[in-house]
Amino acid sequence: MTGRIELHQKIDGLYLVKLVDDLENTLAVSPDFVSRKAALEGVFALREIAGTAHVRDCTTRQHAVEQTKTVA
């Protein structure tokens, strides 16, 4: 699958990054970044992490129990 990472500047001057697939579907949107440089650093970090990251399933009941324990 091909796709792209898009850098956008919003009307308020903040920046965001979109991950878009080859069918033009937006797969993810970043939080706001205060500068173009910060947004690009976020892109580089995303690319580095995505290449080696493990998928962690946070939808399980066990995960919910673990999260409850860390909050208490």
PDB file of N, CA, C and O in Angstrom, chain B, residues numbered from 101:
ATOM      1  N   MET B 101       0.850  -1.179   0.000  1.00  0.00           N
ATOM      2  CA  MET B 101       0.000   0.000   0.000  1.00  0.00           C
ATOM      3  C   MET B 101       0.887   1.231   0.000  1.00  0.00           C
ATOM      4  O   MET B 101       1.849   1.334   0.762  1.00  0.00           O
ATOM      5  N   THR B 102       0.543   2.143  -0.859  1.00  0.00           N
ATOM      6  CA  THR B 102       1.245   3.425  -0.867  1.00  0.00           C
ATOM      7  C   THR B 102       0.406   4.453  -0.124  1.00  0.00           C
ATOM      8  O   THR B 102      -0.779   4.241   0.135  1.00  0.00           O
ATOM      9  N   GLY B 103       1.001   5.497   0.192  1.00  0.00           N
ATOM     10  CA  GLY B 103       0.306   6.576   0.887  1.00  0.00           C
ATOM     11  C   GLY B 103       1.272   7.728   1.053  1.00  0.00           C
ATOM     12  O   GLY B 103       2.344   7.763   0.449  1.00  0.00           O
ATOM     13  N   ARG B 104       0.870   8.661   1.879  1.00  0.00           N
ATOM     14  CA  ARG B 104       1.725   9.823   2.077  1.00  0.00           C
ATOM     15  C   ARG B 104       1.476  10.434   3.450  1.00  0.00           C
ATOM     16  O   ARG B 104       0.473  10.165   4.111  1.00  0.00           O
ATOM     17  N   ILE B 105       2.411  11.248   3.839  1.00  0.00           N
ATOM     18  CA  ILE B 105       2.285  12.039   5.059  1.00  0.00           C
ATOM     19  C   ILE B 105       2.185  13.489   4.611  1.00  0.00           C
ATOM     20  O   ILE B 105       3.066  13.995   3.915  1.00  0.00           O
ATOM     21  N   GLU B 106       1.112  14.152   5.013  1.00  0.00           N
ATOM     22  CA  GLU B 106       0.868  15.532   4.604  1.00  0.00           C
ATOM     23  C   GLU B 106       1.079  16.484   5.778  1.00  0.00           C
ATOM     24  O   GLU B 106       0.660  16.207   6.902  1.00  0.00           O
ATOM     25  N   LEU B 107       1.725  17.593   5.501  1.00  0.00           N
ATOM     26  CA  LEU B 107       1.900  18.655   6.482  1.00  0.00           C
ATOM     27  C   LEU B 107       0.931  19.778   6.129  1.00  0.00           C
ATOM     28  O   LEU B 107       0.907  20.251   4.993  1.00  0.00           O
ATOM     29  N   HIS B 108       0.130  20.204   7.111  1.00  0.00           N
ATOM     30  CA  HIS B 108      -0.863  21.264   6.886  1.00  0.00           C
ATOM     31  C   HIS B 108      -0.656  22.377   7.903  1.00  0.00           C
ATOM     32  O   HIS B 108      -0.292  22.127   9.051  1.00  0.00           O
ATOM     33  N   GLN B 109      -0.895  23.616   7.463  1.00  0.00           N
ATOM     34  CA  GLN B 109      -0.947  24.743   8.389  1.00  0.00           C
ATOM     35  C   GLN B 109      -2.392  25.179   8.502  1.00  0.00           C
ATOM     36  O   GLN B 109      -3.057  25.441   7.500  1.00  0.00           O
ATOM     37  N   LYS B 110      -2.871  25.254   9.737  1.00  0.00           N
ATOM     38  CA  LYS B 110      -4.258  25.637   9.987  1.00  0.00           C
ATOM     39  C   LYS B 110      -4.394  27.160   9.985  1.00  0.00           C
ATOM     40  O   LYS B 110      -3.404  27.891  10.001  1.00  0.00           O
ATOM     41  N   ILE B 111      -5.630  27.611   9.965  1.00  0.00           N
ATOM     42  CA  ILE B 111      -5.925  29.043   9.945  1.00  0.00           C
ATOM     43  C   ILE B 111      -5.317  29.756  11.152  1.00  0.00           C
ATOM     44  O   ILE B 111      -4.896  30.908  11.046  1.00  0.00           O
ATOM     45  N   ASP B 112      -5.270  29.076  12.299  1.00  0.00           N
ATOM     46  CA  ASP B 112      -4.721  29.692  13.503  1.00  0.00           C
ATOM     47  C   ASP B 112      -3.193  29.693  13.546  1.00  0.00           C
ATOM     48  O   ASP B 112      -2.597  30.141  14.526  1.00  0.00           O
ATOM     49  N   GLY B 113      -2.554  29.185  12.470  1.00  0.00           N
ATOM     50  CA  GLY B 113      -1.106  29.195  12.387  1.00  0.00           C
ATOM     51  C   GLY B 113      -0.427  27.934  12.890  1.00  0.00           C
ATOM     52  O   GLY B 113       0.767  27.737  12.666  1.00  0.00           O
ATOM     53  N   LEU B 114      -1.180  27.083  13.566  1.00  0.00           N
ATOM     54  CA  LEU B 114      -0.615  25.823  14.046  1.00  0.00           C
ATOM     55  C   LEU B 114      -0.511  24.834  12.889  1.00  0.00           C
ATOM     56  O   LEU B 114      -1.148  25.002  11.849  1.00  0.00           O
ATOM     57  N   TYR B 115       0.297  23.810  13.088  1.00  0.00           N
ATOM     58  CA  TYR B 115       0.521  22.800  12.055  1.00  0.00           C
ATOM     59  C   TYR B 115      -0.018  21.445  12.519  1.00  0.00           C
ATOM     60  O   TYR B 115      -0.080  21.153  13.713  1.00  0.00           O
ATOM     61  N   LEU B 116      -0.400  20.641  11.546  1.00  0.00           N
ATOM     62  CA  LEU B 116      -0.770  19.262  11.841  1.00  0.00           C
ATOM     63  C   LEU B 116      -0.308  18.367  10.710  1.00  0.00           C
ATOM     64  O   LEU B 116      -0.021  18.829   9.606  1.00  0.00           O
ATOM     65  N   VAL B 117      -0.241  17.084  11.003  1.00  0.00           N
ATOM     66  CA  VAL B 117       0.227  16.091  10.053  1.00  0.00           C
ATOM     67  C   VAL B 117      -0.883  15.079   9.842  1.00  0.00           C
ATOM     68  O   VAL B 117      -1.520  14.636  10.797  1.00  0.00           O
ATOM     69  N   LYS B 118      -1.113  14.713   8.580  1.00  0.00           N
ATOM     70  CA  LYS B 118      -2.102  13.696   8.247  1.00  0.00           C
ATOM     71  C   LYS B 118      -1.408  12.520   7.577  1.00  0.00           C
ATOM     72  O   LYS B 118      -0.510  12.699   6.754  1.00  0.00           O
ATOM     73  N   LEU B 119      -1.832  11.326   7.936  1.00  0.00           N
ATOM     74  CA  LEU B 119      -1.408  10.110   7.266  1.00  0.00           C
ATOM     75  C   LEU B 119      -2.548   9.705   6.345  1.00  0.00           C
ATOM     76  O   LEU B 119      -3.655   9.433   6.809  1.00  0.00           O
ATOM     77  N   VAL B 120      -2.282   9.663   5.035  1.00  0.00           N
ATOM     78  CA  VAL B 120      -3.320   9.451   4.024  1.00  0.00           C
ATOM     79  C   VAL B 120      -2.946   8.228   3.184  1.00  0.00           C
ATOM     80  O   VAL B 120      -1.798   8.086   2.765  1.00  0.00           O
ATOM     81  N   ASP B 121      -3.927   7.341   2.940  1.00  0.00           N
ATOM     82  CA  ASP B 121      -3.639   6.160   2.124  1.00  0.00           C
ATOM     83  C   ASP B 121      -3.814   6.453   0.640  1.00  0.00           C
ATOM     84  O   ASP B 121      -4.154   7.571   0.253  1.00  0.00           O
ATOM     85  N   ASP B 122      -3.580   5.448  -0.178  1.00  0.00           N
ATOM     86  CA  ASP B 122      -3.626   5.644  -1.630  1.00  0.00           C
ATOM     87  C   ASP B 122      -5.028   5.861  -2.176  1.00  0.00           C
ATOM     88  O   ASP B 122      -5.185   6.224  -3.342  1.00  0.00           O
ATOM     89  N   LEU B 123      -6.062   5.642  -1.344  1.00  0.00           N
ATOM     90  CA  LEU B 123      -7.445   5.908  -1.747  1.00  0.00           C
ATOM     91  C   LEU B 123      -7.948   7.251  -1.211  1.00  0.00           C
ATOM     92  O   LEU B 123      -9.145   7.537  -1.249  1.00  0.00           O
ATOM     93  N   GLU B 124      -7.020   8.065  -0.713  1.00  0.00           N
ATOM     94  CA  GLU B 124      -7.318   9.401  -0.178  1.00  0.00           C
ATOM     95  C   GLU B 124      -8.035   9.373   1.174  1.00  0.00           C
ATOM     96  O   GLU B 124      -8.600  10.385   1.588  1.00  0.00           O
ATOM     97  N   ASN B 125      -8.020   8.243   1.861  1.00  0.00           N
ATOM     98  CA  ASN B 125      -8.615   8.153   3.198  1.00  0.00           C
ATOM     99  C   ASN B 125      -7.605   8.669   4.226  1.00  0.00           C
ATOM    100  O   ASN B 125      -6.430   8.304   4.191  1.00  0.00           O
ATOM    101  N   THR B 126      -8.069   9.511   5.128  1.00  0.00           N
ATOM    102  CA  THR B 126      -7.219   9.966   6.222  1.00  0.00           C
ATOM    103  C   THR B 126      -7.199   8.883   7.280  1.00  0.00           C
ATOM    104  O   THR B 126      -8.240   8.529   7.833  1.00  0.00           O
ATOM    105  N   LEU B 127      -6.014   8.353   7.567  1.00  0.00           N
ATOM    106  CA  LEU B 127      -5.863   7.268   8.535  1.00  0.00           C
ATOM    107  C   LEU B 127      -5.552   7.790   9.930  1.00  0.00           C
ATOM    108  O   LEU B 127      -5.930   7.171  10.925  1.00  0.00           O
ATOM    109  N   ALA B 128      -4.869   8.920  10.006  1.00  0.00           N
ATOM    110  CA  ALA B 128      -4.503   9.485  11.304  1.00  0.00           C
ATOM    111  C   ALA B 128      -4.251  10.981  11.148  1.00  0.00           C
ATOM    112  O   ALA B 128      -3.822  11.455  10.096  1.00  0.00           O
ATOM    113  N   VAL B 129      -4.530  11.704  12.223  1.00  0.00           N
ATOM    114  CA  VAL B 129      -4.263  13.140  12.282  1.00  0.00           C
ATOM    115  C   VAL B 129      -3.511  13.401  13.586  1.00  0.00           C
ATOM    116  O   VAL B 129      -3.908  12.923  14.648  1.00  0.00           O
ATOM    117  N   SER B 130      -2.447  14.145  13.494  1.00  0.00           N
ATOM    118  CA  SER B 130      -1.619  14.448  14.661  1.00  0.00           C
ATOM    119  C   SER B 130      -2.278  15.493  15.543  1.00  0.00           C
ATOM    120  O   SER B 130      -3.243  16.143  15.142  1.00  0.00           O
ATOM    121  N   PRO B 131      -1.748  15.645  16.745  1.00  0.00           N
ATOM    122  CA  PRO B 131      -2.116  16.830  17.523  1.00  0.00           C
ATOM    123  C   PRO B 131      -1.479  18.052  16.859  1.00  0.00           C
ATOM    124  O   PRO B 131      -0.689  17.916  15.925  1.00  0.00           O
ATOM    125  N   ASP B 132      -1.820  19.225  17.337  1.00  0.00           N
ATOM    126  CA  ASP B 132      -1.268  20.458  16.778  1.00  0.00           C
ATOM    127  C   ASP B 132       0.203  20.617  17.160  1.00  0.00           C
ATOM    128  O   ASP B 132       0.627  20.232  18.249  1.00  0.00           O
ATOM    129  N   PHE B 133       0.961  21.190  16.242  1.00  0.00           N
ATOM    130  CA  PHE B 133       2.351  21.550  16.478  1.00  0.00           C
ATOM    131  C   PHE B 133       2.460  23.072  16.358  1.00  0.00           C
ATOM    132  O   PHE B 133       1.759  23.687  15.554  1.00  0.00           O
ATOM    133  N   VAL B 134       3.337  23.671  17.156  1.00  0.00           N
ATOM    134  CA  VAL B 134       3.441  25.133  17.161  1.00  0.00           C
ATOM    135  C   VAL B 134       4.298  25.677  16.028  1.00  0.00           C
ATOM    136  O   VAL B 134       4.257  26.874  15.745  1.00  0.00           O
ATOM    137  N   SER B 135       5.072  24.818  15.377  1.00  0.00           N
ATOM    138  CA  SER B 135       5.921  25.284  14.281  1.00  0.00           C
ATOM    139  C   SER B 135       6.035  24.205  13.212  1.00  0.00           C
ATOM    140  O   SER B 135       5.757  23.029  13.448  1.00  0.00           O
ATOM    141  N   ARG B 136       6.452  24.646  12.031  1.00  0.00           N
ATOM    142  CA  ARG B 136       6.683  23.708  10.933  1.00  0.00           C
ATOM    143  C   ARG B 136       7.807  22.743  11.308  1.00  0.00           C
ATOM    144  O   ARG B 136       7.729  21.548  11.024  1.00  0.00           O
ATOM    145  N   LYS B 137       8.841  23.266  11.940  1.00  0.00           N
ATOM    146  CA  LYS B 137       9.973  22.436  12.365  1.00  0.00           C
ATOM    147  C   LYS B 137       9.515  21.348  13.338  1.00  0.00           C
ATOM    148  O   LYS B 137       9.911  20.191  13.202  1.00  0.00           O
ATOM    149  N   ALA B 138       8.688  21.709  14.314  1.00  0.00           N
ATOM    150  CA  ALA B 138       8.201  20.732  15.285  1.00  0.00           C
ATOM    151  C   ALA B 138       7.351  19.657  14.590  1.00  0.00           C
ATOM    152  O   ALA B 138       7.440  18.475  14.924  1.00  0.00           O
ATOM    153  N   ALA B 139       6.534  20.077  13.628  1.00  0.00           N
ATOM    154  CA  ALA B 139       5.701  19.116  12.896  1.00  0.00           C
ATOM    155  C   ALA B 139       6.567  18.143  12.101  1.00  0.00           C
ATOM    156  O   ALA B 139       6.299  16.941  12.084  1.00  0.00           O
ATOM    157  N   LEU B 140       7.591  18.655  11.452  1.00  0.00           N
ATOM    158  CA  LEU B 140       8.483  17.785  10.688  1.00  0.00           C
ATOM    159  C   LEU B 140       9.270  16.850  11.600  1.00  0.00           C
ATOM    160  O   LEU B 140       9.531  15.705  11.229  1.00  0.00           O
ATOM    161  N   GLU B 141       9.650  17.316  12.777  1.00  0.00           N
ATOM    162  CA  GLU B 141      10.297  16.430  13.748  1.00  0.00           C
ATOM    163  C   GLU B 141       9.345  15.314  14.165  1.00  0.00           C
ATOM    164  O   GLU B 141       9.762  14.173  14.365  1.00  0.00           O
ATOM    165  N   GLY B 142       8.060  15.653  14.294  1.00  0.00           N
ATOM    166  CA  GLY B 142       7.052  14.632  14.590  1.00  0.00           C
ATOM    167  C   GLY B 142       6.941  13.607  13.471  1.00  0.00           C
ATOM    168  O   GLY B 142       6.790  12.413  13.728  1.00  0.00           O
ATOM    169  N   VAL B 143       7.015  14.074  12.231  1.00  0.00           N
ATOM    170  CA  VAL B 143       6.971  13.169  11.074  1.00  0.00           C
ATOM    171  C   VAL B 143       8.162  12.223  11.111  1.00  0.00           C
ATOM    172  O   VAL B 143       8.001  11.016  10.925  1.00  0.00           O
ATOM    173  N   PHE B 144       9.342  12.752  11.345  1.00  0.00           N
ATOM    174  CA  PHE B 144      10.537  11.915  11.378  1.00  0.00           C
ATOM    175  C   PHE B 144      10.460  10.888  12.509  1.00  0.00           C
ATOM    176  O   PHE B 144      10.869   9.740  12.335  1.00  0.00           O
ATOM    177  N   ALA B 145       9.935  11.300  13.666  1.00  0.00           N
ATOM    178  CA  ALA B 145       9.769  10.367  14.779  1.00  0.00           C
ATOM    179  C   ALA B 145       8.761   9.277  14.422  1.00  0.00           C
ATOM    180  O   ALA B 145       8.985   8.102  14.713  1.00  0.00           O
ATOM    181  N   LEU B 146       7.656   9.664  13.796  1.00  0.00           N
ATOM    182  CA  LEU B 146       6.643   8.694  13.377  1.00  0.00           C
ATOM    183  C   LEU B 146       7.236   7.670  12.420  1.00  0.00           C
ATOM    184  O   LEU B 146       7.017   6.469  12.576  1.00  0.00           O
ATOM    185  N   ARG B 147       7.981   8.138  11.438  1.00  0.00           N
ATOM    186  CA  ARG B 147       8.580   7.231  10.457  1.00  0.00           C
ATOM    187  C   ARG B 147       9.550   6.267  11.125  1.00  0.00           C
ATOM    188  O   ARG B 147       9.594   5.089  10.770  1.00  0.00           O
ATOM    189  N   GLU B 148      10.321   6.749  12.081  1.00  0.00           N
ATOM    190  CA  GLU B 148      11.282   5.903  12.788  1.00  0.00           C
ATOM    191  C   GLU B 148      10.569   4.849  13.639  1.00  0.00           C
ATOM    192  O   GLU B 148      10.942   3.676  13.624  1.00  0.00           O
ATOM    193  N   ILE B 149       9.553   5.269  14.371  1.00  0.00           N
ATOM    194  CA  ILE B 149       8.822   4.358  15.257  1.00  0.00           C
ATOM    195  C   ILE B 149       8.033   3.337  14.450  1.00  0.00           C
ATOM    196  O   ILE B 149       8.042   2.150  14.773  1.00  0.00           O
ATOM    197  N   ALA B 150       7.353   3.788  13.406  1.00  0.00           N
ATOM    198  CA  ALA B 150       6.478   2.901  12.629  1.00  0.00           C
ATOM    199  C   ALA B 150       7.249   1.758  11.990  1.00  0.00           C
ATOM    200  O   ALA B 150       6.700   0.672  11.801  1.00  0.00           O
ATOM    201  N   GLY B 151       8.501   1.984  11.658  1.00  0.00           N
ATOM    202  CA  GLY B 151       9.286   0.944  11.013  1.00  0.00           C
ATOM    203  C   GLY B 151       9.635  -0.218  11.915  1.00  0.00           C
ATOM    204  O   GLY B 151       9.912  -1.314  11.428  1.00  0.00           O
ATOM    205  N   THR B 152       9.628  -0.002  13.227  1.00  0.00           N
ATOM    206  CA  THR B 152      10.069  -1.049  14.147  1.00  0.00           C
ATOM    207  C   THR B 152       9.096  -1.325  15.295  1.00  0.00           C
ATOM    208  O   THR B 152       9.336  -2.223  16.102  1.00  0.00           O
ATOM    209  N   ALA B 153       8.023  -0.579  15.374  1.00  0.00           N
ATOM    210  CA  ALA B 153       7.124  -0.668  16.528  1.00  0.00           C
ATOM    211  C   ALA B 153       6.338  -1.978  16.562  1.00  0.00           C
ATOM    212  O   ALA B 153       5.991  -2.548  15.528  1.00  0.00           O
ATOM    213  N   HIS B 154       6.072  -2.429  17.772  1.00  0.00           N
ATOM    214  CA  HIS B 154       5.186  -3.558  17.992  1.00  0.00           C
ATOM    215  C   HIS B 154       3.769  -3.023  18.189  1.00  0.00           C
ATOM    216  O   HIS B 154       3.588  -1.924  18.713  1.00  0.00           O
ATOM    217  N   VAL B 155       2.776  -3.786  17.774  1.00  0.00           N
ATOM    218  CA  VAL B 155       1.386  -3.390  17.977  1.00  0.00           C
ATOM    219  C   VAL B 155       0.969  -3.835  19.370  1.00  0.00           C
ATOM    220  O   VAL B 155       1.146  -4.996  19.739  1.00  0.00           O
ATOM    221  N   ARG B 156       0.418  -2.911  20.139  1.00  0.00           N
ATOM    222  CA  ARG B 156      -0.065  -3.216  21.483  1.00  0.00           C
ATOM    223  C   ARG B 156      -1.583  -3.092  21.480  1.00  0.00           C
ATOM    224  O   ARG B 156      -2.118  -2.010  21.239  1.00  0.00           O
ATOM    225  N   ASP B 157      -2.272  -4.185  21.745  1.00  0.00           N
ATOM    226  CA  ASP B 157      -3.727  -4.196  21.753  1.00  0.00           C
ATOM    227  C   ASP B 157      -4.225  -3.658  23.090  1.00  0.00           C
ATOM    228  O   ASP B 157      -4.119  -4.333  24.114  1.00  0.00           O
ATOM    229  N   CYS B 158      -4.757  -2.464  23.077  1.00  0.00           N
ATOM    230  CA  CYS B 158      -5.248  -1.814  24.295  1.00  0.00           C
ATOM    231  C   CYS B 158      -6.759  -1.948  24.434  1.00  0.00           C
ATOM    232  O   CYS B 158      -7.376  -1.212  25.204  1.00  0.00           O
ATOM    233  N   THR B 159      -7.361  -2.878  23.696  1.00  0.00           N
ATOM    234  CA  THR B 159      -8.816  -3.057  23.744  1.00  0.00           C
ATOM    235  C   THR B 159      -9.232  -4.220  24.625  1.00  0.00           C
ATOM    236  O   THR B 159     -10.427  -4.463  24.794  1.00  0.00           O
ATOM    237  N   THR B 160      -8.282  -4.941  25.188  1.00  0.00           N
ATOM    238  CA  THR B 160      -8.615  -6.135  25.956  1.00  0.00           C
ATOM    239  C   THR B 160      -9.045  -5.789  27.379  1.00  0.00           C
ATOM    240  O   THR B 160      -8.724  -4.721  27.899  1.00  0.00           O
ATOM    241  N   ARG B 161      -9.762  -6.696  27.982  1.00  0.00           N
ATOM    242  CA  ARG B 161     -10.187  -6.529  29.376  1.00  0.00           C
ATOM    243  C   ARG B 161      -8.961  -6.465  30.279  1.00  0.00           C
ATOM    244  O   ARG B 161      -8.922  -5.659  31.208  1.00  0.00           O
ATOM    245  N   GLN B 162      -7.955  -7.305  30.018  1.00  0.00           N
ATOM    246  CA  GLN B 162      -6.737  -7.318  30.824  1.00  0.00           C
ATOM    247  C   GLN B 162      -6.067  -5.946  30.807  1.00  0.00           C
ATOM    248  O   GLN B 162      -5.593  -5.474  31.841  1.00  0.00           O
ATOM    249  N   HIS B 163      -6.027  -5.322  29.669  1.00  0.00           N
ATOM    250  CA  HIS B 163      -5.415  -3.990  29.572  1.00  0.00           C
ATOM    251  C   HIS B 163      -6.201  -2.990  30.418  1.00  0.00           C
ATOM    252  O   HIS B 163      -5.610  -2.142  31.088  1.00  0.00           O
ATOM    253  N   ALA B 164      -7.522  -3.086  30.390  1.00  0.00           N
ATOM    254  CA  ALA B 164      -8.357  -2.179  31.178  1.00  0.00           C
ATOM    255  C   ALA B 164      -8.065  -2.361  32.672  1.00  0.00           C
ATOM    256  O   ALA B 164      -7.984  -1.379  33.410  1.00  0.00           O
ATOM    257  N   VAL B 165      -7.910  -3.591  33.111  1.00  0.00           N
ATOM    258  CA  VAL B 165      -7.598  -3.870  34.519  1.00  0.00           C
ATOM    259  C   VAL B 165      -6.240  -3.292  34.879  1.00  0.00           C
ATOM    260  O   VAL B 165      -6.085  -2.689  35.941  1.00  0.00           O
ATOM    261  N   GLU B 166      -5.246  -3.469  33.999  1.00  0.00           N
ATOM    262  CA  GLU B 166      -3.925  -2.932  34.243  1.00  0.00           C
ATOM    263  C   GLU B 166      -3.942  -1.415  34.338  1.00  0.00           C
ATOM    264  O   GLU B 166      -3.251  -0.837  35.178  1.00  0.00           O
ATOM    265  N   GLN B 167      -4.720  -0.770  33.489  1.00  0.00           N
ATOM    266  CA  GLN B 167      -4.811   0.697  33.508  1.00  0.00           C
ATOM    267  C   GLN B 167      -5.463   1.167  34.798  1.00  0.00           C
ATOM    268  O   GLN B 167      -5.060   2.189  35.355  1.00  0.00           O
ATOM    269  N   THR B 168      -6.449   0.449  35.275  1.00  0.00           N
ATOM    270  CA  THR B 168      -7.127   0.811  36.512  1.00  0.00           C
ATOM    271  C   THR B 168      -6.147   0.727  37.673  1.00  0.00           C
ATOM    272  O   THR B 168      -6.172   1.582  38.559  1.00  0.00           O
ATOM    273  N   LYS B 169      -5.287  -0.281  37.688  1.00  0.00           N
ATOM    274  CA  LYS B 169      -4.317  -0.447  38.759  1.00  0.00           C
ATOM    275  C   LYS B 169      -3.297   0.684  38.767  1.00  0.00           C
ATOM    276  O   LYS B 169      -2.870   1.113  39.839  1.00  0.00           O
ATOM    277  N   THR B 170      -2.898   1.175  37.601  1.00  0.00           N
ATOM    278  CA  THR B 170      -1.885   2.232  37.568  1.00  0.00           C
ATOM    279  C   THR B 170      -2.465   3.574  37.982  1.00  0.00           C
ATOM    280  O   THR B 170      -1.722   4.443  38.439  1.00  0.00           O
ATOM    281  N   VAL B 171      -3.761   3.768  37.836  1.00  0.00           N
ATOM    282  CA  VAL B 171      -4.402   5.027  38.220  1.00  0.00           C
ATOM    283  C   VAL B 171      -4.630   5.072  39.721  1.00  0.00           C
ATOM    284  O   VAL B 171      -4.545   6.142  40.324  1.00  0.00           O
ATOM    285  N   ALA B 172      -4.914   3.949  40.327  1.00  0.00           N
ATOM    286  CA  ALA B 172      -5.234   3.896  41.767  1.00  0.00           C
ATOM    287  C   ALA B 172      -4.045   4.120  42.645  1.00  0.00           C
ATOM    288  O   ALA B 172      -4.169   4.102  43.870  1.00  0.00           O
TER     289      ALA B 172
END
